[in-house]
Amino acid sequence: MIIRIAFATSDGKSIDRHFGAAERFDIYEINTEKQEHERVEIRAVEKAALNNKHHAERMDAVASAIEDCHAVFSEQSGAGARTVLESKNIQAIDIDRPISQVIENLLYGKVKLIDKRYTELPKERRSSNYEKLQKKHPCMSKSANVTAGRIHLPVSPTCNIQCRFCTRRFDKSLIRPGVSSLVLKPEEAIETIERAKELCPELTVVGIAGPGDTLATDAALKTFALVKDKYPELINCLSTNGFCLPSKVEEIAKIGIETITVTVNAVDPEIEAQINEFVIDENGVKHEGVEGAKLLIENQLKGIKKATELGIVVKINSVLCPGINDEHIEEVAKVTSSLGASIMNIIPLIPQNGMADVPAPDCTLLREVRKKAEKYIEVFRHCKHCRADALGIPGKGKDLHSELYKGRKEEVAETFSHG
């Protein structure tokens, strides 16, 4: 029998929150017959209690968020919470213990914590945030790649790191990441999306992927706030190198951005230093070589972990650089998956700039690296190397950016700052 359990926790390790004060529930599936367990999701909620008092509407919303569970373990649950949970056939159990200890008892203990009347009726696990996005996000599933549209709004003008393979530029026709024909102001986003919806009625995703880094300035988050207010039905998708992610992730969650893509090319500073030349911190200080690589990786991993804990779906991009990280991307997949990332996209290097002499990976190498990564994380195989101002359905092969920005005067002056 598979029992689904929700644990009220602040850190994923201990049951340390009252039901009404919990802002996070870790969902586990316990197979009592095979004596196996798996954490299947972290669900972020607004805490049920308002000003330390029972709030019926919020209490019902939190209980509904875990309605597919047979039981919920919390530090304490009041009479009001128990009544709501009981109405949804969820057993409330008050206990102050490490989650691992409770799971061990559920699997091997002689004392039965779960009353069988709560498990008699089958409950289907609700779709996770990632599973919901897969139906509408063209960069998360093969089917959506040919049915769903996306727009990349080029509002981020500067970057805070220098990848050795990166040469951002303005170009009307070149199809690859980091390229845009212009930079928009946040205030221009709404009008641009209105025009985009006319050109691409299948539009489901508003993304920002450059041309600089989305978190190096506040332009992207300002834009997303405007978009979420005007078009709440559209999925918001942010791509970043992750250097500023730890300090920005709570604001990202507050705005309601559903998914982020973090480019992680290595989790070993010695390897990362061969791919990234330097980073520039919030004080404008440049950190080069291994020192900079170490700071970048620390921030990326810390940010990814925090994002998944807040319920944000995380996708990992890794640029495959032959002879540098081709034997290492498997480790990137392992580490980022353990932090909660849902899917990975392995992008073949485009030889240019400081890596112009590094050969592009052939199909055999790309296939081998993807296969190794797939042991730890789902791998996306339909990336189209989209521009930073792209519009359209990626799998259909036609980019509508030229029509979207037709007649605009190109803004090409002093766009990027790498320190």
TORZA-303551 format. One line per field, with one value per residue (C-alpha): residue number from 1; residue in three letters; x, y, z. Coordinates in nm, 4 decimals. Example, Ala and Ser with C-alpha at 12.3 -4.5 7.8 and 13.67 -1.06 7.14 Angstrom:
n = [1, 2]
res = [ALA, SER]
X = [1.2300, 1.3670]
Y = [-0.4500, -0.1060]
Z = [0.7800, 0.7140]
END
This chain:
n = [1, 2, 3, 4, 5, 6, 7, 8, 9, 10, 11, 12, 13, 14, 15, 16, 17, 18, 19, 20, 21, 22, 23, 24, 25, 26, 27, 28, 29, 30, 31, 32, 33, 34, 35, 36, 37, 38, 39, 40, 41, 42, 43, 44, 45, 46, 47, 48, 49, 50, 51, 52, 53, 54, 55, 56, 57, 58, 59, 60, 61, 62, 63, 64, 65, 66, 67, 68, 69, 70, 71, 72, 73, 74, 75, 76, 77, 78, 79, 80, 81, 82, 83, 84, 85, 86, 87, 88, 89, 90, 91, 92, 93, 94, 95, 96, 97, 98, 99, 100, 101, 102, 103, 104, 105, 106, 107, 108, 109, 110, 111, 112, 113, 114, 115, 116, 117, 118, 119, 120, 121, 122, 123, 124, 125, 126, 127, 128, 129, 130, 131, 132, 133, 134, 135, 136, 137, 138, 139, 140, 141, 142, 143, 144, 145, 146, 147, 148, 149, 150, 151, 152, 153, 154, 155, 156, 157, 158, 159, 160, 161, 162, 163, 164, 165, 166, 167, 168, 169, 170, 171, 172, 173, 174, 175, 176, 177, 178, 179, 180, 181, 182, 183, 184, 185, 186, 187, 188, 189, 190, 191, 192, 193, 194, 195, 196, 197, 198, 199, 200, 201, 202, 203, 204, 205, 206, 207, 208, 209, 210, 211, 212, 213, 214, 215, 216, 217, 218, 219, 220, 221, 222, 223, 224, 225, 226, 227, 228, 229, 230, 231, 232, 233, 234, 235, 236, 237, 238, 239, 240, 241, 242, 243, 244, 245, 246, 247, 248, 249, 250, 251, 252, 253, 254, 255, 256, 257, 258, 259, 260, 261, 262, 263, 264, 265, 266, 267, 268, 269, 270, 271, 272, 273, 274, 275, 276, 277, 278, 279, 280, 281, 282, 283, 284, 285, 286, 287, 288, 289, 290, 291, 292, 293, 294, 295, 296, 297, 298, 299, 300, 301, 302, 303, 304, 305, 306, 307, 308, 309, 310, 311, 312, 313, 314, 315, 316, 317, 318, 319, 320, 321, 322, 323, 324, 325, 326, 327, 328, 329, 330, 331, 332, 333, 334, 335, 336, 337, 338, 339, 340, 341, 342, 343, 344, 345, 346, 347, 348, 349, 350, 351, 352, 353, 354, 355, 356, 357, 358, 359, 360, 361, 362, 363, 364, 365, 366, 367, 368, 369, 370, 371, 372, 373, 374, 375, 376, 377, 378, 379, 380, 381, 382, 383, 384, 385, 386, 387, 388, 389, 390, 391, 392, 393, 394, 395, 396, 397, 398, 399, 400, 401, 402, 403, 404, 405, 406, 407, 408, 409, 410, 411, 412, 413, 414, 415, 416, 417, 418, 419]
res = [MET, ILE, ILE, ARG, ILE, ALA, PHE, ALA, THR, SER, ASP, GLY, LYS, SER, ILE, ASP, ARG, HIS, PHE, GLY, ALA, ALA, GLU, ARG, PHE, ASP, ILE, TYR, GLU, ILE, ASN, THR, GLU, LYS, GLN, GLU, HIS, GLU, ARG, VAL, GLU, ILE, ARG, ALA, VAL, GLU, LYS, ALA, ALA, LEU, ASN, ASN, LYS, HIS, HIS, ALA, GLU, ARG, MET, ASP, ALA, VAL, ALA, SER, ALA, ILE, GLU, ASP, CYS, HIS, ALA, VAL, PHE, SER, GLU, GLN, SER, GLY, ALA, GLY, ALA, ARG, THR, VAL, LEU, GLU, SER, LYS, ASN, ILE, GLN, ALA, ILE, ASP, ILE, ASP, ARG, PRO, ILE, SER, GLN, VAL, ILE, GLU, ASN, LEU, LEU, TYR, GLY, LYS, VAL, LYS, LEU, ILE, ASP, LYS, ARG, TYR, THR, GLU, LEU, PRO, LYS, GLU, ARG, ARG, SER, SER, ASN, TYR, GLU, LYS, LEU, GLN, LYS, LYS, HIS, PRO, CYS, MET, SER, LYS, SER, ALA, ASN, VAL, THR, ALA, GLY, ARG, ILE, HIS, LEU, PRO, VAL, SER, PRO, THR, CYS, ASN, ILE, GLN, CYS, ARG, PHE, CYS, THR, ARG, ARG, PHE, ASP, LYS, SER, LEU, ILE, ARG, PRO, GLY, VAL, SER, SER, LEU, VAL, LEU, LYS, PRO, GLU, GLU, ALA, ILE, GLU, THR, ILE, GLU, ARG, ALA, LYS, GLU, LEU, CYS, PRO, GLU, LEU, THR, VAL, VAL, GLY, ILE, ALA, GLY, PRO, GLY, ASP, THR, LEU, ALA, THR, ASP, ALA, ALA, LEU, LYS, THR, PHE, ALA, LEU, VAL, LYS, ASP, LYS, TYR, PRO, GLU, LEU, ILE, ASN, CYS, LEU, SER, THR, ASN, GLY, PHE, CYS, LEU, PRO, SER, LYS, VAL, GLU, GLU, ILE, ALA, LYS, ILE, GLY, ILE, GLU, THR, ILE, THR, VAL, THR, VAL, ASN, ALA, VAL, ASP, PRO, GLU, ILE, GLU, ALA, GLN, ILE, ASN, GLU, PHE, VAL, ILE, ASP, GLU, ASN, GLY, VAL, LYS, HIS, GLU, GLY, VAL, GLU, GLY, ALA, LYS, LEU, LEU, ILE, GLU, ASN, GLN, LEU, LYS, GLY, ILE, LYS, LYS, ALA, THR, GLU, LEU, GLY, ILE, VAL, VAL, LYS, ILE, ASN, SER, VAL, LEU, CYS, PRO, GLY, ILE, ASN, ASP, GLU, HIS, ILE, GLU, GLU, VAL, ALA, LYS, VAL, THR, SER, SER, LEU, GLY, ALA, SER, ILE, MET, ASN, ILE, ILE, PRO, LEU, ILE, PRO, GLN, ASN, GLY, MET, ALA, ASP, VAL, PRO, ALA, PRO, ASP, CYS, THR, LEU, LEU, ARG, GLU, VAL, ARG, LYS, LYS, ALA, GLU, LYS, TYR, ILE, GLU, VAL, PHE, ARG, HIS, CYS, LYS, HIS, CYS, ARG, ALA, ASP, ALA, LEU, GLY, ILE, PRO, GLY, LYS, GLY, LYS, ASP, LEU, HIS, SER, GLU, LEU, TYR, LYS, GLY, ARG, LYS, GLU, GLU, VAL, ALA, GLU, THR, PHE, SER, HIS, GLY]
X = [0.0000, 0.1171, 0.0425, 0.0884, 0.2027, 0.2423, 0.4996, 0.4829, 0.8466, 1.0702, 1.3847, 1.2801, 1.4347, 1.2179, 0.8460, 0.8775, 0.5698, 0.2150, -0.0350, -0.1682, 0.1813, 0.3270, 0.4364, 0.5832, 0.4711, 0.7027, 0.5007, 0.6228, 0.4919, 0.5452, 0.5240, 0.4666, 0.4798, 0.8140, 0.9374, 1.0339, 0.9787, 1.0269, 0.9791, 0.7706, 0.7131, 0.7627, 0.4466, 0.4591, 0.1417, 0.0226, 0.0015, -0.3504, -0.3477, -0.3883, -0.2445, -0.2211, -0.5963, -0.7989, -0.8970, -1.1550, -1.0906, -0.7124, -0.7394, -0.9517, -0.7046, -0.4102, -0.6042, -0.7027, -0.3356, -0.2662, -0.6047, -0.4386, -0.2602, -0.3846, -0.2264, -0.0452, 0.2194, 0.2653, 0.4051, 0.0514, -0.2923, -0.5877, -0.9485, -1.0438, -0.7681, -0.8601, -1.2237, -1.1259, -0.8757, -1.1263, -1.3766, -1.1193, -1.0409, -0.6920, -0.5660, -0.3982, -0.1077, 0.0783, 0.4395, 0.7754, 1.0323, 1.2751, 1.0933, 1.3327, 1.2418, 0.8701, 0.9219, 1.1252, 0.8400, 0.5863, 0.7959, 0.9211, 0.7539, 0.5195, 0.3012, 0.0649, 0.0515, -0.1976, -0.5572, -0.6685, -0.9984, -0.8025, -0.6374, -0.9389, -1.0372, -0.7742, -0.6391, -0.4699, -0.1703, -0.2482, -0.0375, 0.2818, 0.3672, 0.6106, 0.3517, 0.1118, 0.3767, 0.4653, 0.1244, 0.1735, 0.5474, 0.7193, 1.0595, 0.9410, 0.7761, 0.7836, 0.4089, 0.3961, 0.7004, 0.4795, 0.1539, 0.2386, 0.3805, 0.6290, 0.7713, 1.1097, 1.1037, 1.4530, 1.4507, 1.7727, 2.0575, 2.3610, 2.5344, 2.7327, 2.9486, 3.1571, 3.1202, 3.4096, 3.1743, 2.9406, 2.9304, 2.6040, 2.5071, 2.2284, 2.1218, 1.7908, 1.8397, 2.0885, 1.9133, 2.0907, 2.0793, 2.2040, 2.1045, 1.8383, 1.7460, 1.6694, 1.6246, 1.2797, 1.1909, 0.9683, 0.6851, 0.6831, 0.6147, 0.2345, 0.1977, 0.4496, 0.2562, -0.0720, 0.0863, 0.2446, -0.0923, -0.2268, 0.0672, 0.0737, -0.2684, -0.1168, 0.0988, 0.1165, 0.4585, 0.6228, 0.9951, 1.2912, 1.6262, 1.8432, 2.0130, 2.2015, 2.1257, 1.7735, 1.8877, 2.1819, 1.9368, 1.5803, 1.4337, 1.3193, 1.1432, 0.9709, 0.8545, 0.7249, 0.5279, 0.3559, 0.2895, 0.1530, -0.0893, -0.2160, -0.1961, -0.2239, -0.3109, 0.0304, 0.3190, 0.6169, 0.9589, 1.2909, 1.6355, 1.9459, 2.3083, 2.2066, 2.4738, 2.2159, 1.9532, 1.9851, 1.9124, 1.6327, 1.4485, 1.1960, 1.0967, 1.0683, 0.8260, 0.6306, 0.5716, 0.4382, 0.7005, 0.6262, 0.9540, 1.3201, 1.6007, 1.9494, 2.2543, 2.4912, 2.7893, 2.9859, 2.9722, 3.3520, 3.5225, 3.8298, 3.6086, 3.3841, 3.6890, 3.7655, 3.4174, 3.3573, 3.6163, 3.4883, 3.1907, 3.1055, 2.9456, 2.6806, 2.9544, 3.1040, 3.4077, 3.5394, 3.6302, 3.8293, 3.9281, 3.8638, 3.7692, 3.4901, 3.3833, 3.3510, 3.1307, 2.9131, 2.8570, 2.7824, 2.5176, 2.3673, 2.3211, 2.1939, 1.9441, 1.8205, 1.7546, 1.5664, 1.3629, 1.2394, 1.1526, 0.9351, 0.7515, 0.9213, 0.9887, 1.3601, 1.5080, 1.8835, 2.0687, 2.4216, 2.6409, 2.8303, 3.1941, 3.3943, 3.7132, 3.6058, 3.2783, 3.1610, 3.2631, 3.1254, 2.7686, 2.6503, 2.7615, 2.5806, 2.2641, 2.3108, 2.3737, 2.1000, 1.8442, 1.9178, 1.8345, 1.4934, 1.5490, 1.2909, 1.4433, 1.7734, 1.8583, 2.2071, 2.3008, 2.5799, 2.8552, 2.8590, 3.2368, 3.2961, 3.4638, 3.7158, 3.6113, 3.6270, 3.8931, 3.6876, 3.5059, 3.1291, 3.0127, 2.8981, 2.5683, 2.7314, 2.8869, 2.5670, 2.3655, 2.6109, 2.6145, 2.2357, 2.2078, 2.4392, 2.2509, 1.9199, 2.0127, 1.9405, 1.7051, 1.4664, 1.6457, 1.4773, 1.5772, 1.3921, 1.5710, 1.5779, 1.8506, 1.6006, 1.6909, 1.6433, 1.3581, 1.1967, 0.8255, 0.6362, 0.5882, 0.9453, 0.8731, 0.7135, 1.0481, 0.9238, 1.0336, 0.8049, 1.0382, 1.0892, 0.7141, 0.6689, 0.9235, 0.8708, 0.9156, 1.0972, 1.4172, 1.6906, 1.8522, 2.2138, 2.4155, 2.6082, 2.3928, 2.6223, 2.8469, 3.0828, 3.2864]
Y = [0.0000, 0.3532, 0.6116, 0.9802, 1.1948, 1.5717, 1.6991, 2.0557, 2.1628, 2.4663, 2.2847, 1.9513, 1.7659, 1.8179, 1.8412, 2.1840, 2.3855, 2.4054, 2.3267, 2.6829, 2.8366, 2.6111, 2.7694, 2.4481, 2.0868, 1.8123, 1.5384, 1.1805, 0.8581, 0.5598, 0.2097, -0.0120, -0.3354, -0.2659, -0.0672, 0.2260, 0.5990, 0.9047, 1.2772, 1.3626, 1.7343, 2.0414, 2.2512, 2.6151, 2.7612, 3.0785, 2.9943, 2.9184, 3.1286, 3.5031, 3.7113, 3.3890, 3.3333, 3.0700, 3.1899, 2.9593, 3.0474, 3.0191, 2.6999, 2.5408, 2.6540, 2.4912, 2.1694, 2.1649, 2.1982, 1.8610, 1.7003, 1.4156, 1.3082, 1.0477, 1.2144, 1.5299, 1.5432, 1.8773, 2.0015, 2.0823, 2.1187, 2.2939, 2.1826, 2.4022, 2.2591, 1.9033, 1.9627, 2.0916, 1.8087, 1.5483, 1.6782, 1.6022, 1.2576, 1.3621, 1.2323, 1.4981, 1.3705, 1.5939, 1.4993, 1.6751, 1.4478, 1.4326, 1.3378, 1.0451, 0.8982, 0.9092, 0.7508, 0.4726, 0.4066, 0.4024, 0.1482, -0.0752, 0.0261, -0.1944, 0.0992, 0.1941, 0.5728, 0.5884, 0.4835, 0.2477, 0.4313, 0.7201, 0.4913, 0.2836, 0.5281, 0.5692, 0.9179, 1.0157, 1.2419, 1.5879, 1.7197, 1.8868, 2.2380, 2.0864, 1.8498, 2.1400, 2.3469, 2.0596, 2.0901, 2.4557, 2.5321, 2.4587, 2.4143, 2.1424, 1.8817, 1.7519, 1.7964, 2.1573, 2.2379, 2.2168, 2.3535, 2.6302, 2.9722, 3.1810, 3.5299, 3.6404, 4.0031, 4.1566, 4.3863, 4.2896, 4.5003, 4.4048, 4.0974, 4.0277, 3.7414, 3.6761, 3.3330, 3.2608, 3.1422, 3.4433, 3.7269, 3.9133, 4.1224, 4.2993, 4.1204, 4.0924, 3.7460, 3.5362, 3.2605, 3.1822, 3.2796, 3.6243, 3.7840, 4.0545, 4.3316, 4.5753, 4.6272, 4.7091, 4.9139, 4.7357, 4.9789, 4.8618, 4.4994, 4.5127, 4.6723, 4.4237, 4.1261, 4.2603, 4.2672, 3.9249, 3.7677, 3.8882, 3.7353, 3.4171, 3.3314, 3.0153, 3.2253, 3.0669, 3.1730, 3.5101, 3.4631, 3.6902, 3.5459, 3.8445, 3.9771, 4.0284, 3.8482, 3.8895, 3.9514, 4.1816, 4.4762, 4.5149, 4.5521, 4.1887, 4.1689, 4.5033, 4.3660, 4.0407, 4.2310, 4.4327, 4.1243, 3.9173, 4.1966, 4.2386, 3.8766, 3.6468, 3.3517, 3.3562, 3.1524, 3.3656, 3.2140, 3.3696, 3.2580, 3.3495, 3.2582, 3.2295, 3.4566, 3.6902, 3.4226, 3.3800, 3.7486, 3.7704, 3.4384, 3.5502, 3.8465, 3.6089, 3.3921, 3.6931, 3.8207, 3.4778, 3.3718, 3.0028, 2.8758, 2.9713, 2.8344, 2.8449, 2.7924, 2.5659, 2.4542, 2.2965, 2.2314, 2.2092, 2.5538, 2.4270, 2.3272, 2.6333, 2.8627, 2.7208, 2.8233, 3.1481, 3.4246, 3.6357, 3.7463, 4.0905, 4.1030, 4.3467, 4.5882, 4.6013, 4.3922, 4.1582, 3.8030, 3.6122, 3.2515, 2.9825, 3.2401, 3.3777, 3.0293, 2.9200, 3.2202, 3.1586, 2.7904, 2.8578, 3.1132, 2.8960, 2.5939, 2.7997, 2.9760, 2.6558, 2.4945, 2.7971, 2.8296, 2.4710, 2.5091, 2.8068, 2.5940, 2.7416, 2.4901, 2.4889, 2.3924, 2.3583, 2.4630, 2.3298, 2.4211, 2.1123, 2.2109, 1.9137, 1.8402, 2.0682, 1.9590, 1.6667, 1.4194, 1.6448, 1.7293, 1.4025, 1.5397, 1.8688, 1.6668, 1.4678, 1.7702, 1.9969, 1.7159, 1.6533, 2.0208, 1.9827, 2.0764, 1.9104, 1.9046, 1.9689, 2.1037, 2.0220, 2.2775, 2.2131, 2.4749, 2.7304, 2.7910, 3.1667, 3.4421, 3.2938, 2.9388, 2.9787, 2.7052, 2.4523, 2.2190, 2.1923, 1.8550, 1.6015, 1.4147, 1.1066, 1.2986, 1.4948, 1.1732, 1.0086, 1.3051, 1.3288, 0.9581, 0.9887, 1.2925, 1.1126, 0.8772, 1.1667, 1.4115, 1.4357, 1.5712, 1.8007, 1.7293, 1.9861, 2.3160, 2.5572, 2.7950, 3.0817, 3.4483, 3.6894, 3.8555, 3.5396, 3.4942, 3.1916, 2.8192, 2.6836, 2.3450, 2.5018, 2.6545, 3.0065, 3.3005, 3.6044, 3.8556, 4.0523, 4.1003, 4.1833, 4.4654, 4.5760, 4.9497, 5.0068, 5.2068, 4.9746, 5.0700, 4.9649, 5.2032, 5.0978, 4.8003, 4.5638, 4.6096, 4.3331, 4.5474]
Z = [0.0000, -0.0809, 0.1862, 0.1078, 0.3991, 0.4463, 0.6966, 0.8329, 0.8277, 0.7899, 0.6809, 0.5292, 0.8219, 1.1309, 1.2005, 1.3575, 1.2604, 1.3949, 1.1189, 1.1213, 1.1101, 0.8410, 0.5121, 0.3731, 0.3551, 0.2318, 0.0607, 0.0892, -0.0611, 0.1688, 0.0179, 0.3208, 0.1209, -0.0483, 0.2515, 0.0298, 0.0584, -0.1630, -0.1197, -0.4246, -0.3767, -0.1613, -0.1413, -0.0360, 0.1189, 0.2869, 0.6548, 0.7708, 1.0865, 1.0475, 1.3335, 1.5367, 1.5066, 1.3231, 0.9750, 0.8182, 0.4537, 0.4807, 0.6854, 0.4148, 0.1441, 0.3240, 0.3847, 0.0158, -0.0804, 0.0855, 0.0136, -0.1767, 0.1442, 0.3889, 0.6930, 0.7988, 1.0712, 1.2449, 1.5721, 1.6813, 1.5225, 1.6843, 1.6984, 1.4025, 1.1866, 1.2804, 1.1852, 0.8397, 0.7849, 0.8982, 0.6424, 0.3717, 0.5158, 0.6315, 0.9646, 1.1798, 1.3894, 1.6342, 1.6878, 1.7310, 1.5677, 1.2744, 0.9539, 0.8977, 1.2360, 1.1588, 0.8176, 0.9761, 1.2181, 0.9321, 0.7432, 1.0222, 1.3482, 1.5433, 1.6447, 1.3615, 1.3382, 1.0513, 1.1225, 0.8451, 0.7980, 0.6427, 0.3867, 0.2829, 0.0096, -0.2685, -0.3284, -0.6529, -0.6111, -0.7419, -1.0263, -0.9088, -1.0181, -1.2679, -1.4124, -1.4591, -1.6365, -1.8686, -2.0328, -2.1249, -2.1286, -2.4631, -2.2961, -2.0588, -2.2783, -2.6344, -2.6834, -2.5585, -2.7739, -3.0850, -2.9426, -2.6935, -2.7719, -2.5760, -2.5900, -2.4594, -2.3502, -2.3958, -2.0934, -1.9122, -2.0520, -1.8425, -1.7056, -1.3892, -1.5147, -1.8265, -1.9792, -2.2115, -2.4890, -2.4692, -2.7211, -2.6710, -2.9682, -3.1519, -3.4694, -3.6505, -3.7974, -3.5972, -3.3987, -3.0709, -2.7020, -2.6017, -2.9308, -2.9553, -3.1953, -2.9124, -2.5384, -2.4025, -2.0975, -1.8410, -1.9187, -2.2818, -2.1880, -2.1763, -2.5188, -2.6589, -2.5185, -2.6591, -3.0031, -2.9455, -2.8590, -3.1925, -3.3810, -3.1695, -3.0197, -2.8677, -2.6314, -2.2839, -2.1510, -2.0944, -2.0442, -1.9851, -2.0866, -2.1577, -2.3434, -2.0151, -1.6884, -1.5533, -1.1952, -1.2651, -1.2670, -1.1409, -1.4921, -1.5257, -1.1897, -1.2542, -1.5875, -1.4410, -1.1753, -1.4475, -1.6595, -1.3698, -1.2823, -1.6398, -1.7616, -1.4567, -1.6802, -1.8524, -1.7097, -1.6053, -1.6751, -1.5716, -1.6913, -1.4927, -1.4309, -1.0646, -0.9170, -0.7588, -0.7022, -0.3220, -0.2576, -0.5160, -0.4859, -0.2243, -0.4428, -0.7396, -0.5408, -0.4140, -0.7687, -0.8622, -1.1168, -1.1642, -1.3036, -1.3324, -1.5463, -1.3946, -1.6152, -1.4220, -1.6278, -1.3419, -0.9688, -0.9462, -0.9333, -1.1222, -1.4154, -1.3934, -1.4083, -1.7546, -1.8711, -1.6828, -1.6748, -1.3835, -1.1754, -1.0400, -0.6966, -0.5696, -0.4619, -0.8094, -0.7136, -0.9820, -0.8772, -1.1366, -1.1980, -0.9365, -0.6734, -0.8926, -0.9981, -0.6364, -0.5509, -0.8560, -0.7774, -0.4097, -0.5029, -0.7748, -0.5482, -0.2554, -0.4831, -0.6476, -0.3100, -0.1796, -0.5013, -0.4904, -0.1219, -0.2196, -0.4770, -0.7848, -1.0620, -1.1481, -1.4841, -1.5298, -1.8448, -1.8980, -2.1937, -2.3117, -2.3697, -2.5081, -2.3160, -2.0311, -1.8715, -2.0858, -1.8133, -1.5414, -1.6480, -1.4953, -1.1573, -1.2279, -1.2903, -0.9687, -0.7480, -0.8872, -0.8858, -0.5172, -0.4554, -0.6193, -0.9858, -1.2128, -1.5614, -1.7396, -2.0835, -2.2162, -2.4822, -2.7352, -2.7227, -3.0042, -3.0507, -3.0292, -2.8307, -2.5820, -2.6732, -3.0482, -3.0624, -2.8637, -3.1052, -3.0910, -2.9535, -3.2108, -3.1855, -3.0332, -2.7442, -2.6830, -2.6724, -2.4299, -2.1910, -2.1940, -2.1184, -1.8162, -1.6830, -1.7227, -1.4412, -1.2051, -1.3776, -1.6711, -1.9795, -2.2337, -2.5936, -2.8029, -2.7321, -3.0285, -2.8976, -2.8818, -2.9121, -2.6220, -2.8165, -2.9550, -3.0236, -3.1499, -3.1018, -3.0761, -3.2332, -3.5396, -3.6439, -3.7215, -3.5076, -3.5229, -3.3554, -3.6791, -3.7213, -3.3522, -3.3563, -3.7163, -3.7581, -3.4290, -3.4203, -3.2946, -2.9653, -2.9922, -2.7788, -2.4661, -2.3765, -2.1878, -1.8903, -1.7827, -1.5499]
END
